[in-house]
């Protein structure tokens, strides 16, 4: 049973009848799944890319709202830094 659809790295292709080949395919898929799950820098990079794309899309749709969000975020960071420094110096 051959299909033209590509098989993801973390999946086992259907139609493998040889038990040894099936075991190899399952092991390969399991190792790929572990690699995907354990590769934190890659997952962080993907999440960052998604967030940046969402923010850019929001900024294109609503430039005033995006500017306001940046100002509010900067003010919150400033207040947080001020509070930490104030606690540290007391």
C-alpha positions in Angstrom: 0.0 0.0 0.0 1.9 3.0 -1.2 0.8 6.6 -0.8 2.0 9.8 -2.4 1.5 11.7 0.8 4.7 12.4 2.8 5.0 10.8 6.2 6.0 13.0 9.1 9.3 12.2 10.8 7.4 11.2 14.0 5.0 8.8 12.4 5.3 5.3 11.0 4.4 4.6 7.5 1.4 2.3 6.9 1.8 -0.9 5.0 5.1 -2.1 6.5 4.7 -5.8 6.8 8.3 -6.9 7.7 8.5 -6.9 11.5 12.1 -5.8 11.5 11.5 -2.9 9.1 8.4 -2.0 11.2 10.5 -2.0 14.4 13.1 0.1 12.8 10.5 2.6 11.5 8.9 2.8 15.0 12.3 3.3 16.7 13.2 6.0 14.1 9.8 7.8 14.7 10.2 7.5 18.5 13.6 9.0 18.4 12.4 11.8 16.2 9.5 12.5 18.5 11.9 12.6 21.5 14.2 15.0 19.6 11.3 17.3 18.7 10.1 17.3 22.3 13.5 17.8 23.9 14.9 20.4 21.5 13.9 23.4 23.6 15.8 26.1 21.6 14.1 25.0 18.4 10.7 25.1 20.1 11.4 28.5 21.6 12.5 29.8 18.2 9.2 28.5 16.6 7.1 30.1 19.3 9.0 33.4 18.9 8.5 33.3 15.2 4.7 32.7 15.7 4.5 35.5 18.2 6.4 38.0 16.0 4.1 37.1 13.1 1.0 37.6 15.2 2.4 41.0 16.5 3.2 42.2 13.0 -0.2 41.2 11.7 -1.8 43.0 14.6 0.4 46.1 13.9 -0.7 46.1 10.3 -4.4 45.9 11.2 -4.3 48.3 14.1 -1.2 50.6 14.2 -2.6 52.8 17.0 -3.3 49.8 19.2 0.1 48.3 18.6 1.7 51.6 19.5 -0.3 51.8 22.7 0.6 48.2 23.5 4.3 49.0 23.1 4.0 52.1 25.3 2.2 50.1 28.0 4.7 47.2 27.9 7.6 49.7 28.2 5.9 51.4 31.2 5.4 48.0 32.9 9.0 47.0 32.4 10.1 50.4 33.7 7.9 50.1 36.8 9.1 46.5 37.4 12.8 47.5 37.1 12.2 50.5 39.4 10.5 48.3 42.0 13.3 45.7 41.9 16.0 48.3 42.3 14.0 50.0 45.1 13.7 46.7 47.0 17.4 45.9 46.4 18.6 49.3 47.7 16.5 49.3 50.9 
